[in-house]
């Protein structure tokens, strides 16, 4: 092999080398990546809604020694606590040895994903078919939700205090549901419309049955038969839909993608991939120097509002309770804690797709298989409504990743003026926390079936663990 020229050596020293990182991994590391992602896919398959995420994550942390914060009178270094907010938020903390007024290390992700919700009065019959009317949740391309298998997940709260959990369409023996689409032979008018108008929101009606109840004197026989089935199985009547939270999600299973099985295909990876990687990262934290905090938020896809969204005061209440049980709380201490804290806003990034290359600027695009994506700022146009991390904090995170051999890339979300996006980063930044967006690049984001790289997933896990443990 010929010696490198001075120019080649200089280029190797000075250039930011960008390449597919699978080239450099050992056989053993490859096995670790695949094994880790096997657990991720299993978690995703049984955690399709925010309630299921919180329920399953809570079971995992309890097995690892976390206790509900109310079980503690006083907290000591090494204690592991959690708090559940209305079944849709989960906050975790491992108490550190350092004074908490010096700040905490936070990783925050969101458990909700784009989907279809049932309307309060969803059930109707039309020309021999029974349907459920929906209202889409989050930013979706409506046409993507037709002609695919859908499952029903959610809860029905009855006036007597009983809560009925519903999951139909995941088991192989279950029926599935679908939203029908127009055949191309008759779709000339539909196909002349703009893509966003090809399927209207009010047309996203779920087909759920067609057999009539056998009574000639009854009107709406198919609807009656469906209600009879639901009543026998769940003990509900039509009015109980008024106090229900029923979500429609793809019935697809999360699977390995590609002949080399290097990718993951599955619903809701925005942002459940960040939930799983940050969850498994904090499970490895034992008696840290700096208190480690993990957030699983709700409602991010619709603006983080509401009492389970990150804009609510519940996280502040959780942190105040930690201060109370450390016996250190005093006026304005929480403000000081936030101003001294550091956070990774763990949300996915838009992966570069060669088929749609024109929406990206190649020098600043996020590529699959190149490591976890770091985004200094989000927002739209002139960085409007985005959190823009300062250079010092970006350098701090770079240092953690580089000394722990975490592969990362720093990028933007698409071309300037083309679009944009946001995360929960600005909410904590507004409290004084140093925040940087950091998550896995995704193809087909917000579609019913999203694609990620197993390599990037594992690097996110490594990066989050390193961030928690950094002193």
GUBA-132309 format. One record per residue (C-alpha): residue number from 0; residue in three letters; y, z, x. Coordinates in nm, 2 decimals, always signed. Each point is the difference from the previous one (the first is absolute). Example, Ala and Ser with C-alpha at 12.3 -4.5 7.8 and 13.67 -1.06 7.14 Angstrom:
BEGIN
KOLKE 0 ala -0.45 +0.78 +1.23
KOLKE 1 ser +0.34 -0.07 +0.14
END
This chain:
BEGIN
KOLKE 0 unk +0.00 +0.00 +0.00
KOLKE 1 unk +0.34 -0.10 +0.14
KOLKE 2 unk +0.26 +0.26 +0.06
KOLKE 3 unk +0.28 +0.03 -0.25
KOLKE 4 unk +0.33 -0.15 +0.09
KOLKE 5 unk +0.31 +0.22 +0.02
KOLKE 6 unk +0.12 -0.15 -0.33
KOLKE 7 unk -0.33 +0.08 -0.17
KOLKE 8 unk +0.02 +0.36 +0.13
KOLKE 9 unk +0.36 +0.03 -0.11
KOLKE 10 unk -0.08 -0.14 -0.35
KOLKE 11 unk -0.29 +0.25 -0.03
KOLKE 12 unk +0.24 +0.28 +0.09
KOLKE 13 unk +0.30 -0.09 -0.21
KOLKE 14 unk -0.13 -0.18 -0.31
KOLKE 15 unk -0.11 +0.17 -0.31
KOLKE 16 unk -0.35 -0.14 -0.01
KOLKE 17 unk -0.12 -0.08 -0.35
KOLKE 18 unk -0.37 -0.09 -0.07
KOLKE 19 unk -0.30 +0.07 -0.21
KOLKE 20 unk -0.11 +0.34 +0.11
KOLKE 21 unk -0.37 -0.05 -0.09
KOLKE 22 unk -0.01 -0.18 +0.34
KOLKE 23 unk +0.04 +0.33 +0.20
KOLKE 24 unk -0.22 +0.25 -0.19
KOLKE 25 unk -0.33 +0.13 +0.13
KOLKE 26 unk -0.33 -0.02 -0.19
KOLKE 27 unk +0.02 +0.37 -0.06
KOLKE 28 unk +0.35 -0.01 -0.14
KOLKE 29 unk -0.10 -0.29 -0.23
KOLKE 30 unk -0.27 +0.22 -0.14
KOLKE 31 unk +0.24 +0.28 -0.06
KOLKE 32 unk +0.24 -0.23 -0.18
KOLKE 33 unk -0.27 -0.14 -0.23
KOLKE 34 unk -0.14 +0.35 -0.07
KOLKE 35 unk +0.35 +0.14 -0.08
KOLKE 36 unk +0.07 -0.29 -0.24
KOLKE 37 unk -0.33 +0.05 -0.17
KOLKE 38 unk +0.13 +0.34 -0.11
KOLKE 39 unk +0.33 -0.15 -0.10
KOLKE 40 unk -0.16 -0.26 -0.23
KOLKE 41 unk -0.22 +0.26 -0.16
KOLKE 42 unk +0.31 +0.21 -0.07
KOLKE 43 unk +0.19 -0.30 -0.14
KOLKE 44 unk -0.28 -0.09 -0.24
KOLKE 45 unk +0.01 +0.34 -0.17
KOLKE 46 unk +0.38 +0.05 +0.02
KOLKE 47 unk +0.17 -0.28 -0.19
KOLKE 48 unk +0.27 +0.20 -0.17
KOLKE 49 unk +0.24 +0.27 +0.12
KOLKE 50 unk -0.18 +0.27 -0.20
KOLKE 51 unk -0.33 -0.10 +0.16
KOLKE 52 unk +0.16 -0.01 +0.35
KOLKE 53 unk +0.13 +0.36 -0.04
KOLKE 54 unk -0.33 +0.13 -0.15
KOLKE 55 unk -0.22 -0.16 +0.27
KOLKE 56 unk +0.24 +0.09 +0.29
KOLKE 57 unk +0.01 +0.36 -0.13
KOLKE 58 unk -0.38 +0.03 +0.01
KOLKE 59 unk +0.01 -0.13 +0.36
KOLKE 60 unk +0.26 +0.24 +0.13
KOLKE 61 unk -0.16 +0.30 -0.17
KOLKE 62 unk -0.32 -0.07 +0.18
KOLKE 63 unk +0.20 +0.01 +0.32
KOLKE 64 unk +0.14 +0.34 -0.06
KOLKE 65 unk +0.33 -0.07 -0.19
KOLKE 66 unk +0.09 +0.25 -0.27
KOLKE 67 unk +0.25 -0.02 -0.29
KOLKE 68 unk +0.32 +0.15 +0.13
KOLKE 69 unk +0.00 +0.26 -0.29
KOLKE 70 unk -0.31 +0.16 +0.16
KOLKE 71 unk +0.21 +0.12 +0.29
KOLKE 72 unk +0.23 +0.29 +0.00
KOLKE 73 unk +0.11 -0.07 +0.36
KOLKE 74 unk -0.05 -0.30 +0.22
KOLKE 75 unk -0.10 +0.01 +0.37
KOLKE 76 unk -0.03 -0.27 +0.26
KOLKE 77 unk -0.31 -0.21 -0.06
KOLKE 78 unk +0.00 +0.06 -0.38
KOLKE 79 unk -0.07 -0.31 -0.20
KOLKE 80 unk +0.16 -0.03 -0.35
KOLKE 81 unk +0.03 -0.25 -0.28
KOLKE 82 unk +0.19 -0.03 -0.32
KOLKE 83 unk -0.07 -0.24 -0.29
KOLKE 84 unk +0.29 -0.12 -0.22
KOLKE 85 unk -0.12 -0.10 -0.35
KOLKE 86 unk -0.31 -0.16 +0.13
KOLKE 87 unk +0.20 -0.29 +0.16
KOLKE 88 unk +0.15 +0.15 +0.32
KOLKE 89 unk -0.17 +0.18 +0.28
KOLKE 90 unk +0.18 +0.18 +0.28
KOLKE 91 unk -0.19 +0.13 +0.30
KOLKE 92 unk +0.11 +0.22 +0.29
KOLKE 93 unk -0.16 +0.14 +0.32
KOLKE 94 unk +0.23 +0.29 +0.12
KOLKE 95 unk +0.11 -0.03 +0.36
KOLKE 96 unk +0.06 +0.25 +0.27
KOLKE 97 unk +0.36 -0.09 +0.05
KOLKE 98 unk +0.28 +0.13 -0.21
KOLKE 99 unk +0.02 -0.21 -0.31
KOLKE 100 unk +0.38 -0.01 +0.02
KOLKE 101 unk -0.05 -0.24 +0.29
KOLKE 102 unk -0.14 -0.25 -0.24
KOLKE 103 unk -0.33 -0.14 -0.12
KOLKE 104 unk -0.19 -0.33 +0.05
KOLKE 105 unk -0.04 -0.19 -0.33
KOLKE 106 unk -0.20 -0.30 -0.09
KOLKE 107 unk +0.07 -0.12 -0.35
KOLKE 108 unk -0.18 -0.27 -0.20
KOLKE 109 unk -0.03 -0.09 -0.37
KOLKE 110 unk -0.31 +0.00 -0.22
KOLKE 111 unk +0.12 -0.23 -0.28
KOLKE 112 unk -0.06 -0.38 +0.01
KOLKE 113 unk +0.11 -0.29 -0.22
KOLKE 114 unk -0.21 -0.02 -0.31
KOLKE 115 unk +0.01 -0.04 -0.38
KOLKE 116 unk +0.06 +0.30 -0.23
KOLKE 117 unk -0.09 +0.02 -0.36
KOLKE 118 unk +0.29 +0.01 -0.25
KOLKE 119 unk +0.02 +0.32 -0.22
KOLKE 120 unk -0.13 -0.20 -0.30
KOLKE 121 unk -0.23 -0.25 +0.18
KOLKE 122 unk -0.29 -0.09 -0.24
KOLKE 123 unk +0.02 -0.29 -0.23
KOLKE 124 unk -0.21 -0.28 -0.16
KOLKE 125 unk +0.08 -0.37 -0.01
KOLKE 126 unk -0.22 -0.27 -0.14
KOLKE 127 unk -0.33 +0.18 +0.06
KOLKE 128 unk +0.08 +0.15 +0.34
KOLKE 129 unk +0.11 +0.35 +0.09
KOLKE 130 unk +0.26 +0.04 +0.28
KOLKE 131 unk +0.19 +0.27 +0.18
KOLKE 132 unk +0.37 -0.06 +0.07
KOLKE 133 unk +0.12 +0.08 +0.35
KOLKE 134 unk +0.32 +0.06 +0.20
KOLKE 135 unk -0.02 -0.10 +0.36
KOLKE 136 unk +0.09 +0.26 +0.26
KOLKE 137 unk +0.17 -0.09 +0.33
KOLKE 138 unk +0.07 -0.34 +0.15
KOLKE 139 unk -0.28 -0.24 -0.09
KOLKE 140 unk -0.05 -0.38 -0.04
KOLKE 141 unk -0.11 +0.01 -0.36
KOLKE 142 unk -0.22 -0.31 +0.02
KOLKE 143 unk -0.22 +0.17 +0.26
KOLKE 144 unk -0.12 +0.25 -0.27
KOLKE 145 unk -0.16 -0.25 -0.23
KOLKE 146 unk -0.36 -0.12 +0.01
KOLKE 147 unk -0.12 +0.28 +0.23
KOLKE 148 unk -0.23 +0.30 -0.08
KOLKE 149 unk +0.20 +0.31 -0.09
KOLKE 150 unk -0.10 +0.36 -0.03
KOLKE 151 unk +0.15 +0.28 -0.21
KOLKE 152 unk +0.09 +0.32 +0.17
KOLKE 153 unk +0.20 +0.30 -0.12
KOLKE 154 unk +0.04 +0.31 -0.22
KOLKE 155 unk +0.05 +0.07 -0.36
KOLKE 156 unk +0.17 +0.32 -0.08
KOLKE 157 unk -0.08 +0.13 -0.35
KOLKE 158 unk +0.23 +0.23 -0.21
KOLKE 159 unk -0.26 +0.28 +0.01
KOLKE 160 unk +0.04 +0.02 +0.38
KOLKE 161 unk -0.32 -0.20 +0.09
KOLKE 162 unk +0.04 -0.26 +0.27
KOLKE 163 unk -0.25 -0.29 -0.01
KOLKE 164 unk -0.06 -0.20 +0.32
KOLKE 165 unk -0.09 -0.36 -0.04
KOLKE 166 unk -0.15 -0.25 +0.25
KOLKE 167 unk -0.15 -0.32 -0.13
KOLKE 168 unk -0.08 -0.31 +0.20
KOLKE 169 unk -0.10 +0.14 +0.34
KOLKE 170 unk -0.37 +0.07 -0.05
KOLKE 171 unk -0.23 -0.30 +0.01
KOLKE 172 unk -0.12 +0.09 -0.35
KOLKE 173 unk +0.35 +0.02 -0.14
KOLKE 174 unk +0.18 -0.28 -0.18
KOLKE 175 unk +0.31 -0.14 +0.16
KOLKE 176 unk +0.31 -0.14 -0.16
KOLKE 177 unk +0.23 -0.29 +0.06
KOLKE 178 unk +0.33 -0.17 -0.10
KOLKE 179 unk -0.07 -0.36 -0.09
KOLKE 180 unk +0.20 -0.29 +0.13
KOLKE 181 unk +0.06 -0.35 -0.14
KOLKE 182 unk -0.23 -0.28 +0.10
KOLKE 183 unk +0.16 -0.27 +0.22
KOLKE 184 unk -0.09 -0.27 -0.27
KOLKE 185 unk +0.26 +0.16 -0.23
KOLKE 186 unk +0.24 +0.15 +0.25
KOLKE 187 unk +0.24 -0.29 +0.05
KOLKE 188 unk +0.29 +0.20 -0.14
KOLKE 189 unk -0.10 +0.32 +0.18
KOLKE 190 unk -0.02 -0.18 +0.33
KOLKE 191 unk +0.35 -0.13 -0.03
KOLKE 192 unk +0.14 +0.35 +0.00
KOLKE 193 unk +0.12 +0.19 +0.31
KOLKE 194 unk -0.29 +0.19 +0.16
KOLKE 195 unk +0.15 +0.34 -0.10
KOLKE 196 unk +0.02 -0.12 -0.37
KOLKE 197 unk -0.35 -0.16 -0.02
KOLKE 198 unk -0.14 +0.32 -0.15
KOLKE 199 unk +0.23 +0.23 -0.19
KOLKE 200 unk -0.02 +0.38 +0.02
KOLKE 201 unk -0.07 +0.02 -0.37
KOLKE 202 unk -0.29 -0.24 +0.04
KOLKE 203 unk -0.19 +0.24 +0.23
KOLKE 204 unk -0.23 +0.12 -0.28
KOLKE 205 unk -0.34 +0.13 +0.09
KOLKE 206 unk -0.30 -0.14 -0.19
KOLKE 207 unk -0.23 +0.29 -0.09
KOLKE 208 unk -0.23 -0.12 -0.29
KOLKE 209 unk -0.09 -0.23 -0.28
KOLKE 210 unk -0.27 +0.16 -0.22
KOLKE 211 unk +0.13 +0.10 -0.35
KOLKE 212 unk -0.09 +0.32 -0.18
KOLKE 213 unk -0.25 -0.08 -0.27
KOLKE 214 unk +0.20 +0.08 -0.31
KOLKE 215 unk +0.14 -0.28 -0.21
KOLKE 216 unk +0.26 +0.22 -0.16
KOLKE 217 unk +0.16 +0.10 +0.33
KOLKE 218 unk +0.29 -0.19 +0.17
KOLKE 219 unk +0.02 -0.04 +0.38
KOLKE 220 unk -0.37 +0.04 +0.03
KOLKE 221 unk -0.01 -0.07 +0.38
KOLKE 222 unk +0.26 +0.26 +0.07
KOLKE 223 unk -0.18 +0.25 -0.21
KOLKE 224 unk -0.33 -0.07 +0.18
KOLKE 225 unk +0.18 +0.06 +0.34
KOLKE 226 unk +0.15 +0.32 -0.12
KOLKE 227 unk -0.34 +0.11 -0.13
KOLKE 228 unk -0.15 -0.06 +0.34
KOLKE 229 unk +0.28 +0.20 +0.17
KOLKE 230 unk -0.03 +0.28 -0.25
KOLKE 231 unk -0.37 +0.04 +0.05
KOLKE 232 unk +0.03 -0.01 +0.38
KOLKE 233 unk +0.32 +0.19 +0.06
KOLKE 234 unk +0.08 +0.17 -0.33
KOLKE 235 unk +0.34 -0.16 -0.03
KOLKE 236 unk +0.19 -0.17 -0.28
KOLKE 237 unk +0.27 -0.27 +0.02
KOLKE 238 unk +0.28 +0.25 +0.01
KOLKE 239 unk -0.13 +0.15 +0.32
KOLKE 240 unk +0.12 -0.31 +0.19
KOLKE 241 unk +0.35 +0.14 -0.06
KOLKE 242 unk -0.07 +0.26 +0.26
KOLKE 243 unk -0.22 -0.19 +0.24
KOLKE 244 unk +0.06 -0.14 +0.35
KOLKE 245 unk -0.24 -0.29 +0.03
KOLKE 246 unk +0.02 -0.24 +0.29
KOLKE 247 unk -0.17 -0.34 +0.04
KOLKE 248 unk -0.11 -0.08 +0.35
KOLKE 249 unk -0.21 -0.27 +0.15
KOLKE 250 unk -0.37 +0.06 -0.03
KOLKE 251 unk -0.06 -0.16 +0.34
KOLKE 252 unk -0.17 +0.22 +0.27
KOLKE 253 unk +0.16 +0.05 +0.33
KOLKE 254 unk -0.20 -0.21 +0.25
KOLKE 255 unk +0.00 -0.12 +0.36
KOLKE 256 unk +0.15 -0.35 +0.03
KOLKE 257 unk -0.10 -0.28 +0.23
KOLKE 258 unk -0.32 -0.10 +0.18
KOLKE 259 unk +0.11 +0.24 +0.28
KOLKE 260 unk +0.08 +0.27 -0.26
KOLKE 261 unk +0.32 +0.07 +0.19
KOLKE 262 unk +0.21 +0.03 -0.32
KOLKE 263 unk +0.01 +0.21 -0.31
KOLKE 264 unk +0.06 -0.14 -0.35
KOLKE 265 unk +0.07 +0.23 -0.28
KOLKE 266 unk +0.24 +0.11 -0.28
KOLKE 267 unk +0.28 +0.25 +0.06
KOLKE 268 unk +0.01 +0.00 +0.38
KOLKE 269 unk +0.37 +0.02 -0.04
KOLKE 270 unk +0.02 +0.29 +0.05
KOLKE 271 unk -0.34 +0.16 -0.01
KOLKE 272 unk -0.07 -0.11 +0.35
KOLKE 273 unk +0.28 +0.23 +0.11
KOLKE 274 unk -0.14 +0.28 -0.22
KOLKE 275 unk -0.34 -0.02 +0.16
KOLKE 276 unk +0.12 -0.03 +0.36
KOLKE 277 unk +0.25 +0.28 -0.02
KOLKE 278 unk -0.25 +0.22 -0.19
KOLKE 279 unk -0.27 -0.04 +0.26
KOLKE 280 unk +0.26 +0.05 +0.28
KOLKE 281 unk +0.11 +0.34 -0.13
KOLKE 282 unk -0.36 +0.11 -0.04
KOLKE 283 unk -0.02 -0.01 +0.38
KOLKE 284 unk +0.30 +0.23 +0.05
KOLKE 285 unk -0.09 +0.36 +0.10
KOLKE 286 unk +0.27 +0.25 +0.08
KOLKE 287 unk +0.27 -0.25 +0.10
KOLKE 288 unk +0.32 +0.10 +0.19
KOLKE 289 unk +0.22 -0.16 -0.27
KOLKE 290 unk -0.10 +0.04 -0.37
KOLKE 291 unk -0.16 -0.32 -0.13
KOLKE 292 unk +0.08 -0.11 -0.35
KOLKE 293 unk -0.16 -0.28 -0.20
KOLKE 294 unk +0.14 -0.15 -0.33
KOLKE 295 unk -0.17 -0.21 -0.26
KOLKE 296 unk +0.27 -0.10 -0.24
KOLKE 297 unk +0.00 -0.18 -0.33
KOLKE 298 unk +0.23 -0.26 -0.17
KOLKE 299 unk +0.10 -0.17 +0.32
KOLKE 300 unk -0.07 -0.34 -0.15
KOLKE 301 unk +0.26 +0.06 -0.27
KOLKE 302 unk +0.27 +0.18 +0.19
KOLKE 303 unk -0.14 +0.34 +0.08
KOLKE 304 unk +0.16 +0.15 -0.31
KOLKE 305 unk -0.14 +0.27 -0.23
KOLKE 306 unk -0.15 +0.34 +0.07
KOLKE 307 unk -0.29 -0.14 +0.20
KOLKE 308 unk +0.21 -0.25 +0.20
KOLKE 309 unk +0.15 +0.08 +0.34
KOLKE 310 unk +0.35 +0.02 -0.15
KOLKE 311 unk -0.11 +0.32 -0.18
KOLKE 312 unk +0.06 +0.35 +0.13
KOLKE 313 unk -0.37 +0.09 +0.02
KOLKE 314 unk -0.05 -0.07 +0.37
KOLKE 315 unk +0.31 +0.22 +0.08
KOLKE 316 unk -0.16 +0.27 -0.22
KOLKE 317 unk -0.33 -0.02 +0.20
KOLKE 318 unk +0.19 +0.03 +0.33
KOLKE 319 unk +0.20 +0.29 -0.13
KOLKE 320 unk -0.32 +0.18 -0.10
KOLKE 321 unk -0.13 -0.05 +0.36
KOLKE 322 unk +0.32 +0.17 +0.13
KOLKE 323 unk -0.05 +0.28 -0.25
KOLKE 324 unk -0.35 +0.06 +0.11
KOLKE 325 unk +0.09 -0.01 +0.36
KOLKE 326 unk +0.25 +0.28 -0.08
KOLKE 327 unk +0.29 -0.19 +0.16
KOLKE 328 unk +0.19 -0.15 -0.29
KOLKE 329 unk +0.37 +0.04 -0.02
KOLKE 330 unk +0.30 -0.20 -0.14
KOLKE 331 unk +0.02 -0.36 +0.14
KOLKE 332 unk -0.32 +0.04 +0.22
KOLKE 333 unk -0.18 -0.28 -0.18
KOLKE 334 unk +0.30 -0.23 +0.07
KOLKE 335 unk -0.03 +0.09 +0.36
KOLKE 336 unk -0.38 -0.06 +0.00
KOLKE 337 unk +0.05 -0.35 -0.15
KOLKE 338 unk +0.28 -0.09 +0.25
KOLKE 339 unk -0.24 +0.09 +0.29
KOLKE 340 unk -0.30 -0.17 -0.14
KOLKE 341 unk -0.16 -0.34 +0.08
KOLKE 342 unk -0.19 -0.23 -0.23
KOLKE 343 unk -0.20 -0.32 -0.02
KOLKE 344 unk +0.04 -0.16 -0.33
KOLKE 345 unk -0.36 -0.14 -0.03
KOLKE 346 unk +0.04 -0.31 -0.21
KOLKE 347 unk -0.16 -0.34 +0.05
KOLKE 348 unk +0.18 -0.30 +0.16
KOLKE 349 unk +0.00 -0.36 -0.10
KOLKE 350 unk -0.25 -0.18 +0.22
KOLKE 351 unk +0.07 -0.35 +0.14
KOLKE 352 unk -0.20 -0.26 -0.20
KOLKE 353 unk -0.02 -0.34 +0.17
KOLKE 354 unk -0.03 -0.17 -0.34
KOLKE 355 unk +0.34 +0.14 -0.10
KOLKE 356 unk +0.16 +0.00 +0.35
KOLKE 357 unk +0.34 -0.11 -0.12
KOLKE 358 unk +0.08 +0.34 -0.15
KOLKE 359 unk -0.03 +0.17 +0.34
KOLKE 360 unk +0.20 +0.00 +0.32
KOLKE 361 unk -0.27 -0.03 +0.26
KOLKE 362 unk +0.16 +0.22 +0.27
KOLKE 363 unk +0.03 +0.29 -0.24
KOLKE 364 unk -0.30 -0.05 -0.23
KOLKE 365 unk -0.29 +0.25 -0.03
KOLKE 366 unk -0.34 -0.15 +0.08
KOLKE 367 unk -0.34 +0.12 -0.09
KOLKE 368 unk -0.22 +0.11 +0.29
KOLKE 369 unk +0.30 +0.10 +0.21
KOLKE 370 unk +0.01 +0.37 -0.09
KOLKE 371 unk +0.20 +0.22 -0.24
KOLKE 372 unk +0.33 -0.14 -0.12
KOLKE 373 unk +0.32 +0.18 +0.07
KOLKE 374 unk +0.31 -0.09 -0.20
KOLKE 375 unk +0.33 +0.14 +0.13
KOLKE 376 unk +0.17 -0.09 -0.33
KOLKE 377 unk -0.07 -0.13 -0.35
KOLKE 378 unk +0.24 -0.09 -0.27
KOLKE 379 unk +0.13 -0.34 -0.11
KOLKE 380 unk +0.25 -0.25 +0.14
KOLKE 381 unk +0.23 +0.20 +0.23
KOLKE 382 unk -0.25 +0.29 +0.01
KOLKE 383 unk +0.13 +0.12 -0.34
KOLKE 384 unk -0.18 +0.30 -0.14
KOLKE 385 unk -0.22 +0.04 +0.31
KOLKE 386 unk -0.06 +0.28 +0.24
KOLKE 387 unk +0.10 -0.11 +0.35
KOLKE 388 unk -0.16 +0.22 +0.27
KOLKE 389 unk +0.21 +0.08 +0.31
KOLKE 390 unk -0.10 -0.14 +0.34
KOLKE 391 unk -0.09 +0.34 +0.14
KOLKE 392 unk -0.25 +0.07 -0.27
KOLKE 393 unk -0.16 -0.34 +0.04
KOLKE 394 unk -0.04 +0.06 +0.37
KOLKE 395 unk -0.15 +0.35 -0.08
KOLKE 396 unk -0.27 -0.16 -0.22
KOLKE 397 unk -0.06 -0.28 +0.25
KOLKE 398 unk -0.06 +0.26 +0.27
KOLKE 399 unk -0.26 +0.18 -0.22
KOLKE 400 unk -0.18 -0.32 -0.07
KOLKE 401 unk +0.00 -0.13 +0.35
KOLKE 402 unk -0.12 +0.32 +0.17
KOLKE 403 unk -0.28 +0.02 -0.26
KOLKE 404 unk -0.10 -0.37 +0.03
KOLKE 405 unk +0.10 -0.07 -0.36
KOLKE 406 unk +0.06 -0.38 -0.05
KOLKE 407 unk +0.32 -0.06 -0.20
KOLKE 408 unk +0.24 -0.28 -0.08
KOLKE 409 unk +0.36 +0.02 -0.11
KOLKE 410 unk +0.10 -0.24 -0.27
KOLKE 411 unk +0.21 -0.09 -0.31
KOLKE 412 unk -0.10 -0.07 -0.35
KOLKE 413 unk +0.05 -0.38 -0.02
KOLKE 414 unk +0.30 -0.22 +0.08
KOLKE 415 unk +0.35 +0.13 -0.04
KOLKE 416 unk +0.14 -0.08 -0.35
KOLKE 417 unk -0.34 -0.10 -0.14
KOLKE 418 unk -0.11 +0.33 -0.14
KOLKE 419 unk -0.05 +0.36 +0.11
KOLKE 420 unk -0.17 +0.32 -0.10
KOLKE 421 unk +0.02 +0.37 +0.01
KOLKE 422 unk -0.20 +0.32 +0.05
KOLKE 423 unk +0.05 +0.37 -0.04
KOLKE 424 unk +0.16 +0.02 +0.34
KOLKE 425 unk +0.36 +0.01 -0.12
KOLKE 426 unk -0.07 +0.30 -0.23
KOLKE 427 unk -0.10 +0.23 +0.29
KOLKE 428 unk +0.26 -0.16 +0.23
KOLKE 429 unk +0.26 +0.11 -0.25
KOLKE 430 unk -0.11 +0.36 +0.06
KOLKE 431 unk +0.06 -0.04 +0.37
KOLKE 432 unk -0.35 -0.08 +0.11
KOLKE 433 unk -0.06 -0.25 +0.29
KOLKE 434 unk -0.20 -0.27 -0.18
KOLKE 435 unk -0.17 -0.32 +0.11
KOLKE 436 unk -0.22 -0.24 -0.21
KOLKE 437 unk -0.34 -0.04 +0.14
KOLKE 438 unk -0.30 -0.16 -0.17
KOLKE 439 unk -0.27 -0.26 -0.01
KOLKE 440 unk +0.08 -0.37 -0.04
KOLKE 441 unk -0.13 -0.15 -0.33
KOLKE 442 unk -0.07 -0.35 -0.13
KOLKE 443 unk +0.04 -0.07 -0.37
KOLKE 444 unk +0.20 +0.32 -0.05
KOLKE 445 unk +0.02 +0.11 -0.37
KOLKE 446 unk -0.27 -0.24 -0.10
KOLKE 447 unk -0.31 +0.13 -0.17
KOLKE 448 unk -0.19 -0.06 +0.33
KOLKE 449 unk +0.18 +0.08 +0.33
KOLKE 450 unk -0.12 -0.06 +0.35
KOLKE 451 unk +0.04 +0.22 +0.31
KOLKE 452 unk -0.15 +0.01 +0.35
KOLKE 453 unk -0.25 +0.27 +0.10
KOLKE 454 unk +0.16 +0.01 +0.34
KOLKE 455 unk +0.34 +0.07 -0.14
KOLKE 456 unk -0.14 +0.27 -0.24
KOLKE 457 unk -0.16 +0.18 +0.29
KOLKE 458 unk +0.32 -0.02 +0.21
KOLKE 459 unk +0.20 +0.15 -0.29
KOLKE 460 unk -0.25 +0.29 -0.01
KOLKE 461 unk +0.03 +0.05 +0.38
KOLKE 462 unk +0.38 -0.02 -0.02
KOLKE 463 unk +0.04 +0.25 -0.28
KOLKE 464 unk -0.23 +0.25 +0.17
KOLKE 465 unk +0.20 -0.04 +0.33
KOLKE 466 unk +0.33 +0.05 -0.19
KOLKE 467 unk -0.13 +0.33 -0.15
KOLKE 468 unk -0.13 +0.13 +0.33
KOLKE 469 unk +0.29 -0.10 +0.21
KOLKE 470 unk +0.18 +0.30 +0.16
END
